[in-house]
Amino acid sequence: MPIVDFHNVSTQGLESSPVADALAGLRANEARYFKNKYDHVFTVEPAPEAVEVIEWVHRILAEERDIVIASPPLEATSFEVDGIRMAYVFYESGLSINVMYTLADAGKRAVGFKLSDGMDVPAELETRFKFARQKSKLAGTIRGSFFVIKGEY
């Protein structure tokens, strides 16, 4: 699995995205966060090799909020840090979805959406979520939103 380098940001694996540079910055921003907070090396694999992760994320979206993402996934990853299962899917549109799923009962569990700089809000999310803006050196302006997971996955 390729390591995401947040010092030398690369669009490798994301080239088909119309906002590849911004999406690469968003991916690098996540890699930097996990390295700094958990000393975790953030790796990704091409979507065809990450089917199980993508299906898990898509199942949560479908069952919790009846959401189906229109854009094809390009890359995904799943790992565990501090008793939390993390999953990320990066989509061709520039969308990044993460699932934070605390393994302990009654822990925090949520789905986060991040939009790459320059992309429109996907139609399937547009009327359902408000997106807050945050600035990132690596990713420019990131717009994000989330919802709390109620079910067990």
C-alpha positions in Angstrom: 0.0 0.0 0.0 1.5 3.4 -1.0 2.3 5.7 1.9 0.7 9.2 1.5 3.6 11.7 1.6 2.5 15.0 3.1 5.8 16.7 2.4 5.8 16.1 -1.3 2.1 16.0 -2.3 1.4 13.7 -5.2 -1.7 13.2 -7.3 -0.8 9.5 -7.9 -3.9 7.4 -7.8 -6.1 10.5 -8.1 -5.3 11.6 -11.6 -8.8 11.1 -13.0 -10.3 13.6 -10.6 -11.1 17.0 -12.1 -9.7 18.5 -8.8 -6.8 16.0 -8.5 -4.4 18.6 -7.0 -6.9 19.7 -4.3 -7.9 16.1 -3.5 -4.2 15.1 -3.2 -3.8 18.0 -0.8 -6.9 16.8 1.2 -5.4 13.3 1.3 -2.1 14.7 2.5 -3.8 16.8 5.1 -5.3 13.6 6.6 -2.0 11.8 6.5 -0.3 14.7 8.3 -3.0 14.7 11.0 -2.7 10.9 11.7 1.1 11.1 11.8 1.1 14.1 14.2 -1.7 12.9 16.5 -1.2 9.1 16.5 2.3 8.5 14.8 0.3 6.5 12.3 1.6 6.2 8.7 -1.3 6.8 6.4 -1.5 4.5 3.4 -4.1 4.0 0.7 -4.9 1.4 -1.9 -6.7 1.6 -5.2 -10.4 1.1 -5.0 -10.5 -2.3 -6.7 -8.2 -3.6 -3.9 -10.2 -1.9 -1.1 -13.6 -3.3 -1.9 -14.4 -4.4 1.7 -13.6 -1.0 3.1 -15.7 0.8 0.5 -18.6 -1.6 0.9 -18.5 -1.0 4.7 -18.6 2.8 4.3 -21.3 2.6 1.6 -23.4 0.3 3.8 -23.2 2.8 6.7 -24.2 5.7 4.4 -27.1 3.6 2.9 -28.5 2.3 6.2 -28.0 5.4 8.3 -29.1 8.1 5.9 -30.2 6.4 2.6 -27.2 8.0 0.8 -25.6 6.6 -2.3 -22.5 8.4 -3.6 -22.7 8.9 -7.3 -18.9 9.4 -7.9 -16.7 6.4 -8.3 -14.2 5.7 -5.5 -10.5 6.0 -6.4 -8.8 5.0 -3.2 -9.6 3.8 0.3 -7.9 2.8 3.5 -8.9 1.3 6.9 -6.8 1.2 10.1 -7.2 1.2 13.8 -5.7 3.8 16.2 -6.4 4.2 20.0 -9.4 1.7 19.8 -11.0 3.6 16.9 -11.5 2.0 13.5 -10.9 4.6 10.8 -11.9 4.2 7.2 -11.4 6.7 4.4 -12.7 6.7 0.8 -11.5 9.2 -1.7 -13.8 9.8 -4.7 -13.2 11.0 -8.3 -15.4 14.1 -7.7 -13.0 15.3 -4.9 -15.2 14.1 -2.1 -13.5 12.3 0.9 -15.6 10.3 3.3 -14.3 9.0 6.6 -15.8 6.8 9.2 -14.7 7.1 12.8 -16.0 4.0 14.6 -14.9 3.6 18.3 -14.8 -0.1 19.0 -15.8 0.2 22.7 -19.5 0.3 23.4 -21.0 3.8 23.6 -17.9 5.3 22.0 -18.0 8.1 19.4 -19.0 7.0 15.9 -19.5 9.3 13.0 -19.3 9.8 9.3 -17.4 12.8 8.0 -17.6 14.4 4.6 -14.8 16.7 3.2 -15.0 18.5 -0.1 -11.9 19.3 -2.1 -11.3 22.9 -3.0 -13.0 23.7 -6.3 -15.6 21.0 -6.3 -19.3 21.4 -6.1 -21.3 19.9 -3.3 -22.5 16.5 -4.6 -26.2 16.5 -5.4 -26.8 13.5 -3.0 -25.4 15.6 -0.1 -26.4 19.2 -1.1 -29.8 19.5 0.5 -29.0 17.3 3.6 -25.9 18.8 5.1 -24.4 22.2 5.8 -20.7 22.4 5.2 -18.4 24.4 7.4 -15.1 25.8 5.9 -11.6 25.3 7.2 -8.3 26.4 5.8 -5.4 24.0 5.2 -1.9 24.7 4.0 -2.0 21.4 2.1 -5.6 21.4 0.8 -6.6 25.1 0.5 -10.2 25.6 1.7 -11.8 22.3 2.9 -15.6 22.2 3.4 -16.7 19.6 5.9 -19.8 18.1 7.5 -20.6 15.0 9.5 -23.4 12.9 11.1 -23.4 10.6 14.1 -23.8 6.9 13.5 -26.6 5.3 15.4 -26.4 1.7 14.4 -23.9 -1.1 14.9 -21.5 -1.9 12.1 
